Amino acid sequence: MDQDTSVSTGAAAAPGSRHVVVVGAGISGLTAAYELRCRGLSVTVLEASERVGGKIASTDLGGVRVDTGAESILVRRPEARTLIEELGIGADLTYPEEGLSAQVYSRGALRPLPAGQVMGVPARLLPLARSGIVSPRGVVRAAVERLRWFSAVDRDQSVGDFVAHRMGSEVVSRLVEPLLGGVYAGRAADLSLDATVPQLADGARAGHSAAASARAALRARAAASGPVFASLRGGVGHLVATLENTLRSDPEVRLETGATVRELRRQEGRWTLTVGSAAAAHQVDADGVILACPAIPAARLLADQDPAAAQILSGIPTASMAVVSLAFPRSALPRRHRASGFLVPPAEGRTIKAATFSSRKWPWLAAELDTVAGNDEPLELVRCSVGRLGEEAVLQRPDGELVAAAVDDLRELCGLDAVPVDSHVTRWGGALPQYNVGHLERVREIRARLRKHPALGACGASYDGVGIAACVADARTTAQEVAGRCPTGTTTGANESPSATTGRNT
């Protein structure tokens, strides 16, 4: 839900009530605020940008509203779905079209993503061989794993090193890289096995092969019934809009956009946050604080209170990416593929790393497009992802060039040969934290250090998962912990009087 102006709503906290400030109004910050209210605390949410939602955003394209950030929710884990049902919008949950497959563009053609794989690691070799994604030599190299003995792994390592050692570099470059890139926009050589594919890490620590670990993970996955992913009618932005409306209608919540937190300090048994520009700053006092902002601004706020935690946070790298949303006449989209989209390995040297046929994947979106008046024929929407870690130069190209590059790739890779009737580019600078080797240990150290401070916590994509469900789970757990450690305060809300600041800026 976009907002053009800074808005403050809600009443000041009642004297004697417990008051928590949440820094950041992405899905994590909004969920933390919601959980705090469920536990009876008054809340102030401070968001530096002019809109809420963080990496969940939407725009008008082809006459309908489409997601330009996160576009699906993992519903195999319950946290996000539970929140959606609590908010009263469970009836709006919607699922991908049945029967559609995912594909990988590899070795000159679109090929089916092999059945029975975990983040690109095949549980069995026959589907891999039939897919043609890796060469016959690559299949033979992967098969060698069955003839080798591996000792139990006793430390974290990169996904790339783990898989290449067992199944060869071609499985990494043609399968693992595009799947990891779709989630993290990172590189297999850097990303932590423990943090990004824990199912395989568990098997490795038990001395199992990669294939055996993948089979065990698939058996566990099969025990969970129902769809894996979902969206909401109207898009994932519907969840943010509902959370925002719920919070804004609560007199014990104050929600401010355009509110940059410049400093956090502990004085006289309270937390004090300095908010706003240097010329017009005000202070907000609180009994507890939750940092639901990205790692770098969180590190800046913690620099004086906990330099060690700040140093660890500042060392979490991020990757940038862009979403190129395109609308085409329906007749232009090739009908020979029963696919929801395709991934593109970095080895192919293309601009796009993935394409999703959004209006095929989501039936609600196709139905809305059918109702749009004024088009010569119904439209199809295609979403292209651009950018991986280290590809910042690509993202610096003008919007028109990114659109043209995406259209060229679609024509060459899947035969979509048409000029889009509408387009939109959304850039996500530093949006995706990189869970590099040792990430889980770093997160444990950060959380341990924050627990030494009274009612101070942190949540968000930088810690325990980049997906919506993971962020919701982290936010609710953090809010529960902070609420449990939050003493009864005497906060009377934000102090609007001007205050000198140190110039520290989130």
ROSE-532547 format. One record per atom (N, C-alpha, C): y, z, x; residue in three letters. Coordinates in steps of 0.1 Angstrom, whole numbers, plus 5000, padded with zeros to 4 digits. Each point is the difference from the previous one (the first is absolute). Example, Ala and Ser with C-alpha at 12.3 -4.5 7.8 and 13.67 -1.06 7.14 Angstrom:
ROSE-532547
494350785132ALA501250004991ALA501250005009ALA501149934996SER501150005009SER501150084992SER
***
This chain:
ROSE-532547
498850005008MET501250004992MET501250005009MET500949904999ASP501149985009ASP501250084994ASP500850055008GLN501350064996GLN501149955009GLN501149984995ASP501149955007ASP501050105005ASP500050124994THR500950105004THR499350135002THR500750095008SER499550135002SER500150094987SER499050074997VAL500050084987VAL499550145003VAL500650094995SER499550145000SER499850054986SER498950054997THR499750054987THR499350145001THR499950074989GLY499350124999GLY501050125003GLY499650124995ALA500850115001ALA499650085013ALA500950095004ALA499850085012ALA498850104996ALA499350045011ALA498950094997ALA500650144995ALA499250064992ALA500450124994ALA499950115011ALA501050104999PRO500050105010PRO498650085001PRO499550025012GLY498850075001GLY498849915000GLY500149874996SER498849915000SER499849955014SER498849955002ARG499649945013ARG500449865000ARG500749965010HIS500649865001HIS499549935012HIS499449884999VAL499549925011VAL500849875000VAL500449965012VAL500649875002VAL498949905006VAL499949894993VAL499149895005VAL500949895006VAL499849975013VAL500749895006VAL499249875000VAL500549914992GLY499349874998GLY499549994986GLY500349884994ALA499649984986ALA499149874999ALA499149985010GLY498949914998GLY499050064991GLY498849944999ILE499050054991ILE499650145005ILE500050035013SER499650135004SER501050104996SER501349975002GLY501150104997GLY500050024985GLY499949904992LEU500150024985LEU498850084995LEU498849975006THR498850074996THR500150155004THR500550025012ALA500250145005ALA500950084990ALA501149934996ALA501050074991ALA499350024987ALA499249914995TYR499350024987TYR499050125001TYR499350015011GLU499050115002GLU500850135001GLU501150005006LEU500850135001LEU500450044986LEU500549914992ARG500450044987ARG498850054991ARG498849935002CYS498850054993CYS499850155004CYS500450045011ARG499850145005ARG501250094998ARG501049954992GLY501150084996GLY501250025010GLY500049925010LEU501150015010LEU501149904996LEU501250035003SER501149904998SER500149915012SER500449884999VAL499949905010VAL501349925002VAL500449975012THR501049905003THR499349895009THR500149884995VAL499549885008VAL501249935006VAL499949985013LEU501149935007LEU499549875006LEU500549884996GLU499549875005GLU501249935006GLU499849965013ALA501149945007ALA500349864995ALA499149924995SER500349874995SER500650014986SER500349884994GLU500750004987GLU498949984989GLU498850015003ARG498949994990ARG498950095003ARG499250034990VAL498850085002VAL498849915001VAL498950055005GLY498749925000GLY499549975014GLY500950015010GLY499549975013GLY499449865001GLY498749995005LYS499449875002LYS499449944987LYS500350064989ILE499749944987ILE501249954994ILE500149874998ALA501249934995ALA499649884992ALA500949944993SER499749884992SER501249924998SER499849874996THR501149914998THR499649914989THR501049924994ASP499849904990ASP499649875007ASP498949944996LEU499549875006LEU499449924989LEU500549884998GLY499449924990GLY500150054986GLY501050094997GLY500250064987GLY499250124997GLY499350065010VAL499250124998VAL500350105012VAL499750124998ARG500250105010ARG498850015009ARG500149995013VAL498850005009VAL500350105011VAL498950065005ASP500050105011ASP500349925013ASP500950065008THR500349945013THR499650095011THR499550124997GLY499550095010GLY498550024996GLY499650125000ALA498650034996ALA499749944986ALA498849944999GLU499749934987GLU498750044994GLU499350105006SER498850054994SER499850145004SER499150074992ILE499750145002ILE498550025001ILE499650075011LEU498650035001LEU499650114990LEU499249964991VAL499650094989VAL498650065002VAL499349965011ARG498750065003ARG500250155004ARG501250035006ARG500450145002ARG500950044988ARG499950124996PRO500650044987PRO501450034999PRO500750025011GLU501350075000GLU501149924992GLU500149875004ALA501049924993ALA499749984985ALA498849984997ARG499649984986ARG500350134992ARG499750115006THR500350134993THR501450014997THR500949975010LEU501450014998LEU500549904989LEU499549885000ILE500349904990ILE499750064986ILE498850064999GLU499650054987GLU500950124996GLU500350085009GLU500950124997GLU501349954995GLU500549895006LEU501349954996LEU500049924987LEU498849994994GLY499949944987GLY499949845000GLY499849945011ILE499949865001ILE498649955004ILE499050084998GLY498749965003GLY499549874992GLY500649984988ALA499649884992ALA500549875007ALA501050025009ASP500649885007ASP499249965012ASP499050075004LEU499149965011LEU499449874997LEU500049915010THR499449874998THR499249965013THR499049924999TYR499249975011TYR499949855004TYR499649975012PRO499949865004PRO499149924991PRO500349874999GLU499149914993GLU498650005006GLU499050014992GLU498650015004GLU499649865006GLU499150015010GLY499449885005GLY500749935011GLY501250055003LEU500849945011LEU499550065013LEU500049915011SER499650055013SER501149995010SER499950075011ALA501049995011ALA499449905010ALA501049935007GLN499649915010GLN500750025013GLN499549945011VAL500650015013VAL500249855005VAL501249975004TYR500149875007TYR499650015014TYR498949935004SER499550025014SER499349875004SER500349965012ARG499349885005ARG500249884991ARG501249984996GLY500449884993GLY499749994985GLY499650114994ALA499749994986ALA500150144993ALA500250004987LEU499950134993LEU498650034997LEU499650125004ARG498650044999ARG499950144993ARG498950024993PRO499950134992PRO499950125009PRO500750104997LEU499950135007LEU498550054998LEU499350025010PRO498650044998PRO499850124992PRO499049994991ALA499750124992ALA499450115009ALA500250124997GLY499450115008GLY500750025014GLY501350025000GLN500750035012GLN500950124998GLN500350075011VAL500950114999VAL501149975011VAL501249974995MET501249975008MET499649895010MET499249904995GLY499649895008GLY498750025008GLY499450125001VAL498850025007VAL498849974991VAL499249905002PRO499049964991PRO498850105000PRO499550044989ALA498850084999ALA498849925002ALA500049874997ARG498949915002ARG500449875006ARG499249935007LEU500449885007LEU499949884992LEU499149994990LEU499949884993LEU501349964992LEU500650094993PRO501349964994PRO501049955010PRO500150075011LEU500949965011LEU499749865004LEU498749975003ALA499749865005ALA500349904989ALA499750024988ARG500349914989ARG501449974998ARG500950105003SER501449994997SER500749895009SER499549995013GLY500549915009GLY501350055006GLY500450134998ILE501350055005ILE499950015015ILE498850045005VAL499950015015VAL499049885004VAL500049965012SER499249905005SER498550045000SER499149915001PRO498650045002PRO499850095012PRO500749975011ARG499950095012ARG500550144996ARG501150014992GLY500550134996GLY499050074992GLY499249934991VAL499050074992VAL498950055009VAL499649925010VAL498950055009VAL500550125008VAL501350005004ARG500550115008ARG500050134991ARG500349984987ALA500050124991ALA498650054998ALA499049915000ALA498650044998ALA499550075012ALA500549995012VAL499550075012VAL500150154998VAL501050044991GLU500150154998GLU498750064996GLU499249934992ARG498750064996ARG499150035011ARG500249945012LEU499150015011LEU500450105010LEU501250064997ARG500650095010ARG499950154995ARG500150095009TRP500150144997TRP501450055003TRP500650084991PHE501350055002PHE500050164999PHE500650065010SER500150154999SER501150034990SER499950134995ALA501050054991ALA501450005006ALA500949964992VAL501449995004VAL500750144998VAL500650055011ASP500650144999ASP501550005000ASP500649884999ARG501550005000ARG500549884992ARG501250014996ASP500649894993ASP500249875009ASP499949894994GLN500249875008GLN500649904990GLN500549895005SER500549904992SER498949934992SER500449954988VAL499049924992VAL499649885008VAL500949935007GLY499749885007GLY499050035011GLY500250105008ASP499150045011ASP498650034994ASP499950084989PHE498850044994PHE499249884996PHE500649914992VAL499349884994VAL499749905011VAL500949975009ALA499749905010ALA498950055009ALA499950125003HIS498950055009HIS498749984993HIS499950024987ARG498849994993ARG499749864995ARG501049934994MET499749874993MET500749895006MET500850025010GLY500749895007GLY501449974995GLY500849945009SER501449984997SER500349904989SER499149914996GLU500349914990GLU500050074986GLU499150094998VAL500050084987VAL501350074999VAL500550055011VAL501350075000VAL501249904997VAL500049895007SER501249914998SER499949934987SER498949974994ARG499949924988ARG499850084988ARG499650125001LEU499750084988LEU500850135000LEU499850085010VAL500750135000VAL501549995001VAL500549915008GLU501549995002GLU500649964987GLU499649904992PRO500749974988PRO500050114990PRO498950074999LEU499850114990LEU500950125004LEU500050045013LEU500950105004LEU501449964999LEU500349885003GLY501449954999GLY500550004986GLY499149984990GLY500550014987GLY500450144995GLY499450105006VAL500350144996VAL501150065009VAL499949985013TYR500950075009TYR501049905007TYR499849875000ALA500849915008ALA499950035014ALA498950065004GLY499850045014GLY498949925007GLY499650055012ARG499049935008ARG498850095002ARG498849934999ALA498850085002ALA499850075013ALA500749945010ALA499950065014ALA500750135001ALA500950034990ASP500850135001ASP499650104989ASP499549954988LEU499850094989LEU498850085001LEU500250134996SER499050105001SER498849984991SER498850005005LEU498850004992LEU499950124991LEU500350125005ASP499950124992ASP501049994988ASP501249955002ALA501050014990ALA499949884990ALA499649885005THR500149894991THR498649964994THR498950035006VAL498749974995VAL499150125002VAL500350114994PRO499250125002PRO498549984997PRO499749914990GLN498649984997GLN499249965012GLN500649915008LEU499349955012LEU500050105011LEU501150085001ALA500150105010ALA498950114998ALA499750034988ASP499050104997ASP498749965005ASP499749874998GLY498749945005GLY500050005015GLY501149965006ALA500149995015ALA499750145006ALA500650104994ARG499850145006ARG498550054998ARG499349934991ALA498650044998ALA499149905009ALA500649915007GLY499349915009GLY499449884993GLY500549974988HIS499549894992HIS500749875005HIS499449894997SER500649875003SER501149974990SER500949905003ALA501149974991ALA499449954987ALA499049915001ALA499449954987ALA499450114992ALA499350105006ALA499450114993ALA501050084994ALA501150035007SER501150084995SER500749934988SER500149865000ALA500549934989ALA499150014988ALA498749995002ARG499150014989ARG500150134993ARG500150115008ALA500150134995ALA501350024991ALA501149945006ALA501250004992ALA499949934987ALA499449895000LEU499849924988LEU499150074990LEU499050075004ARG499250084991ARG500850114993ARG500950065008ALA500850104994ALA501049944991ALA500549885003ARG501049944991ARG499349964987ARG498849955001ALA499349964988ALA499750114990ALA500050125005ALA499850124991ALA501250024992ALA501249955004ALA501250024992ALA500149884990ALA500050034987SER500149894990SER501449964997SER500149884994GLY501449964996GLY500749915010GLY501149944996PRO500849915009PRO500550085012PRO500249925011VAL500650065012VAL501550014999VAL500649904995PHE501549995000PHE500549984986PHE501250044998ALA500749994987ALA501549975002ALA500649964989SER501550005000SER500450054987SER501249984996LEU500650044987LEU500649884994LEU499949994987ARG500849904993ARG501550015003ARG500549895005GLY501450015004GLY500150025015GLY498850035007GLY500050025014GLY500050155004GLY499750025013VAL500050135005VAL501350074999VAL501149935000GLY501350064998GLY500150084987GLY499249974991HIS499950084987HIS499750155003HIS499250035010LEU499750135004LEU501250075005LEU500849945009VAL501250055006VAL501050034989VAL500249904991ALA501050014989ALA499750124991ALA498750024997THR499650114992THR500250135007THR499650015012LEU500350135008LEU501550035000LEU500849905003GLU501450025001GLU500650054987GLU499649934989ASN500550044987ASN499650144996ASN498750045004THR499550134997THR500950115008THR500349975012LEU500750095008LEU501550014995LEU500649894997ARG501450004996ARG500250064987ARG499050014991SER500150064987SER499850155001SER499750055012ASP499750145002ASP501350075005ASP500550104992PRO501250075005PRO499950085012PRO498750035005GLU499850075012GLU499849915012GLU500349874998VAL499949905011VAL501349945003VAL500449995012ARG501249935004ARG499549885009ARG500349884997LEU499649885007LEU501249925004LEU500249995014GLU501149935005GLU499549885009GLU500649894997THR499949885009THR501249995008THR499949925011GLY501249985009GLY500350145006GLY499050085002ALA500250145005ALA499350015014ALA500749975010THR499450015013THR500050145005THR498850055004VAL499950145006VAL500349995015VAL501050075004ARG500549985014ARG499450125009ARG499850114994GLU499550115008GLU499250104992GLU499050065006LEU499250114994LEU500050125009LEU500450114995ARG500050125008ARG499650124992ARG499550105007ARG499650134994ARG501050105004ARG500650074990GLN500950105003GLN500050114988GLN500150125004GLU500150114991GLU498850004990GLU498849975005GLY498850004992GLY499949884990GLY500949905001ARG500049894991ARG500049875008ARG499649894993TRP500249865005TRP501349954995TRP500849935009THR501249944997THR499949855004THR500349914991LEU500049865003LEU501549954999LEU500449925010THR501349944999THR499849864996THR500749964989VAL499849884993VAL501349924999VAL499949865002GLY501149924998GLY500649955013GLY501149924999SER500749955012SER500750115007SER500449975012ALA500850105008ALA501350034993ALA500649914993ALA501350024994ALA499950074987ALA498850004994ALA499850064986ALA498750074999ALA499750105009ALA498750065000ALA500050134991ALA498850034995HIS499950124992HIS498650065005HIS499950134996GLN498750075004GLN499250034988GLN498750005002VAL499150044990VAL499150115006VAL499950114993ASP499250115005ASP498750004992ASP498950045007ALA498750004994ALA499150115005ALA499050034992ASP499050105004ASP498849925007ASP499949884997GLY498949925007GLY500549855001GLY499449935010VAL500449865002VAL498749925002VAL499949884994ILE499049915003ILE500649875005ILE499649965012LEU500549875006LEU499049894995LEU500549924990ALA499249894995ALA500649875005ALA500650005011CYS500649885006CYS499149955011CYS500349885005PRO499249955012PRO500150085012PRO499149985009ALA499950085012ALA501250025008ALA500749895003ILE501250005008ILE501150094994ILE500449984988PRO501050094994PRO499550144999PRO498750024998ALA499550145000ALA500150065013ALA499749925011ALA500250055014ALA501450045003ALA501049934995ARG501450035003ARG500450134993ARG499550024988LEU500350134993LEU499350125007LEU498949985006LEU499350115006LEU500350025015LEU500949925005ALA500250005015ALA500550145004ALA500850074992ASP500550135004ASP499050114996ASP499449984988GLN499150114995GLN498650005007GLN499549895003ASP498749995007ASP499949885008ASP500550015013PRO500149885009PRO498649945002PRO499050085001ALA498649955003ALA499549914988ALA500250054988ALA499649924988ALA500849874999ALA501350025003ALA500949885000ALA499549895010ALA499650055012GLN499649905010GLN498749934996GLN499150074994ILE498849944995ILE500349894989ILE500850044991LEU500449914989LEU500749885005LEU500950025010SER500749885005SER499249905007SER498750055004GLY499149915007GLY499149924991GLY500150024987ILE499249914991ILE500749874998ILE499449895005PRO500749874999PRO499949954986PRO500849904997THR500049934987THR500049855002THR499549934990ALA500049865000ALA500849954988ALA500749895002SER500849944989SER499349884994SER500349974988MET499449884994MET500949954989MET499649894993ALA500849954989ALA499149944990ALA500450014987VAL499349944989VAL500849884995VAL499449885000VAL500649884995VAL499349974987VAL500850024989SER499549984986SER500449864996SER499149924995LEU500249864996LEU499549974986LEU500749924993ALA499649964986ALA499849855001ALA498849954995PHE499749855000PHE499649964986PHE500249884997PRO499449954987PRO498550025001PRO499450044988ARG498650035000ARG499149895005ARG500449884997SER499149885003SER500049985015SER500950065008ALA500049985014ALA499050085008ALA499550114994LEU499150095006LEU498649954999LEU499349975011PRO498749955000PRO499150094992PRO499249934991ARG499150084991ARG498650005006ARG499749945011ARG498750005005ARG499550135006ARG501050095003HIS499650135006HIS500050114989HIS499050074998ARG500050124992ARG500250125009ARG501350015004ALA500350105010ALA501350074996ALA500150135004SER501250074997SER501049985011SER499649945012GLY500949985011GLY499149995013GLY500849995011PHE499349995013PHE500750075011PHE499350035010LEU500550065012LEU500049905012LEU501050025009VAL500149905011VAL499950085013VAL499049995009PRO499950075012PRO501249965009PRO500550095009PRO501049975010PRO499649885008PRO498749985003ALA499649905009ALA500349864995ALA500349994987GLU500349874994GLU501449955003GLU500950105004GLY501349965004GLY500949964989GLY499850054988ARG500849964988ARG501150114998ARG501049964992THR501150094996THR499550114991THR499349964989ILE499550104990ILE498750065005ILE499950134997LYS498750075003LYS499150024988LYS500649974988ALA499250014988ALA500849944989ALA499249954990ALA500649954987ALA499250054989ALA500750044989THR499450054988THR500549914989THR499049954992PHE500349934988PHE500250104989PHE501250054999SER500350124992SER499749984986SER500449894994SER499849984986SER498649964996SER499249975010ARG498549994998ARG499450145001ARG500450075009LYS499450145003LYS500350094989LYS501250004994TRP500450104990TRP500249934986TRP499050024991PRO500249934987PRO501250034992PRO500650135002TRP501250034993TRP501249915005TRP500049975012LEU501049925006LEU499949854994LEU498849955000ALA499949874994ALA500449994986ALA499750114992ALA500350004986ALA501650014998ALA500650075009GLU501550014999GLU500649865004GLU499549935010LEU500549875003LEU499849904989LEU499050024992ASP499749914989ASP501150014989ASP500750115000THR501050024990THR501449975004THR500249965013VAL501349975005VAL500549864994VAL501150004994ALA500549874994ALA500849935010ALA500149874998GLY500949915009GLY499349935011GLY498850045003ASN499349935011ASN499249884994ASN500049895008ASP499249884995ASP498550034998ASP499550095009GLU498750054998GLU499950145006GLU499050084996PRO499950135005PRO499950005015PRO500550125006LEU500050015014LEU498950085006LEU499749985013GLU499150085007GLU500850075011GLU499750135003LEU500750075010LEU499150035012LEU500549975012VAL499350025012VAL500850095009VAL499350105006ARG500750105008ARG499449985015ARG500949975009CYS499649995014CYS500550115008CYS499250055009SER500450115009SER500249945014SER501150045006VAL500449955013VAL500350125010VAL499549995012GLY500450105010GLY498950105003GLY499850015013ARG499150115006ARG500850075011ARG499450115005LEU500650075011LEU500249905012LEU501350005005GLY500349915011GLY500549874995GLY500149974987GLU500549874995GLU501450014994GLU500850095006GLU501350024995GLU500949875000GLU499749915010ALA500849885001ALA499849914987ALA498850004995VAL499749924988VAL500850054989VAL500150134999LEU500750064988LEU501549995001LEU500549965012GLN501549985001GLN500449874995GLN499149914996ARG500449874995ARG500750014987ARG500949924996PRO500650004987PRO499049994989PRO500450054988ASP499149994988ASP499549864998ASP500949905000GLY499649874997GLY498949955010GLY500150045013GLU499049955009GLU498750074998GLU500050134996LEU498850074997LEU499349944987LEU500849964990VAL499449944988VAL499449865004VAL500749925008ALA499549875004ALA498750025008ALA500050105009ALA498850025009ALA498850044991ALA500250084990ALA499050054991ALA499449884992ALA501049924995VAL499649884992VAL499249905008VAL500449985013ASP499249915009ASP498650065002ASP499950135002ASP498750055003ASP499149994987ASP500650024988LEU499249994988LEU499549864998LEU500849905004ARG499649864998ARG498949975010ARG500150055012GLU499049965010GLU498750084999GLU500150134995LEU498850085000LEU499249994986LEU500749994989CYS499350004987CYS500449884992CYS500849915005GLY500349884992GLY501050014989GLY500850115000LEU501150024990LEU501249915005LEU500149884995ASP501049915005ASP501149984989ASP500950095000ALA501149994990ALA501250085005ALA501149984994VAL501350075003VAL500150114990VAL500250135005PRO500150114991PRO501249994991PRO499950044987VAL501150004991VAL500850125001VAL499550105007ASP500750135002ASP499450075012ASP500850085007SER499550075012SER500850125002SER499450095008HIS500750135003HIS499450055013HIS500850055009VAL499550065013VAL500450145000VAL499050095002THR500350145001THR499650055014THR500950055008ARG499750055013ARG499850155001ARG498950045007TRP499750145001TRP500050035015TRP501250045005GLY500250045014GLY499350135003GLY499150015009GLY499450135004GLY499350064989GLY499449934991ALA499550054988ALA498650065002ALA499249955009LEU498650045001LEU499750085013LEU499850134998PRO499750095012PRO498649955006PRO500050015013GLN498849965007GLN499150125004GLN498850004995TYR499150115002TYR499249975013TYR500750015011ASN499349975013ASN499050115004ASN499349975011VAL499050095004VAL500650145002VAL499350104995GLY500550145001GLY500950044989GLY500149914990HIS501050034989HIS499650134992HIS498850024997LEU499650124992LEU500350135007LEU499850005013GLU500350125008GLU501550025001GLU500849905001ARG501450014999ARG500550064987ARG499449954989VAL500450054987VAL499650154998VAL498850035005ARG499650145000ARG501050095007ARG500549965012GLU500950085007GLU501450014993GLU500449894994ILE501350004993ILE499950104988ILE498949994993ARG499950094988ARG499950155004ARG499250025011ALA499950145005ALA501450055004ALA500849925006ARG501350055005ARG500950024988ARG500049924990LEU500850014988LEU499750134992LEU498750035000ARG499650124993ARG500550135006ARG500549995012LYS500550125007LYS501550034995LYS500549904993HIS501450024994HIS499950044985HIS500950084995PRO499950044986PRO500249884991PRO498949984991ALA500149904989ALA500649875005ALA499449945010LEU500449875005LEU498749925001LEU500149884995GLY498949905000GLY500449865001GLY499149915002ALA500349865002ALA498849924993ALA500449894994CYS499049914994CYS500549865000CYS499049914998GLY500449864999GLY499049915008GLY500349875001ALA499149915006ALA499850025015ALA500850085006SER499950015015SER498850105003SER499450064991TYR499050105003TYR498649974996TYR499650004988ASP498650004996ASP499649874992ASP500849905000GLY499649884993GLY501249924995GLY500049875000VAL501149924997VAL500049954985VAL498950024993GLY499949954987GLY500750104990GLY500249954987ILE500650084990ILE499250134997ILE498749984999ALA499150124996ALA500150105011ALA499949965013ALA500150095011ALA501350075001ALA501149934997CYS501350065000CYS500250104989CYS499549974988VAL500050094989VAL499250135003VAL498849985006ALA499250125003ALA500750095011ALA500649945010ASP500750075010ASP501250084995ASP500749934991ALA501250064994ALA499750124991ALA498949994992ARG499750114992ARG499550125008ARG499249975010THR499450115008THR501250075008THR500949925005THR501150065008THR500950084990THR500349954988ALA500850074991ALA499350134996ALA498750004998GLN499350134997GLN500150105011GLN499949955013GLU500150095011GLU501450065001GLU501049914999VAL501450055001VAL500350104989VAL499649974988ALA500250094989ALA499450135002ALA498850005006GLY499350135002GLY500650085011GLY500849945009ARG500650075011ARG501550024998ARG500549964988CYS501450004997CYS500450144994CYS500850085007PRO500450134994PRO501049984988PRO500150104992THR501050004989THR501349995006THR500849914996GLY501349985007GLY501250034990GLY501249985005THR501250034993THR500849874999THR499449895002THR500749875001THR500749974986THR501249955001THR500849974988THR500349855001THR499249925007GLY500149865001GLY500849955011GLY500449875000ALA500849955011ALA501350055001ALA500550035012ASN501350055003ASN500849875003ASN501049964991GLU500749885001GLU501250015009GLU500350115006SER501150015009SER499849925013SER501149945005PRO499849925013PRO499550105011PRO499249935009SER499550085011SER500049925013SER500350065011ALA499949935012ALA498549965003ALA499849895007THR498649965003THR499949975014THR498849995005THR499849965014THR499849865002THR500149924990GLY499849855002GLY498649965000GLY499050094998ARG498649955000ARG499849934987ARG499349895000ASN499949914989ASN498649964998ASN499550004987THR498749954997THR500049864998THR
***
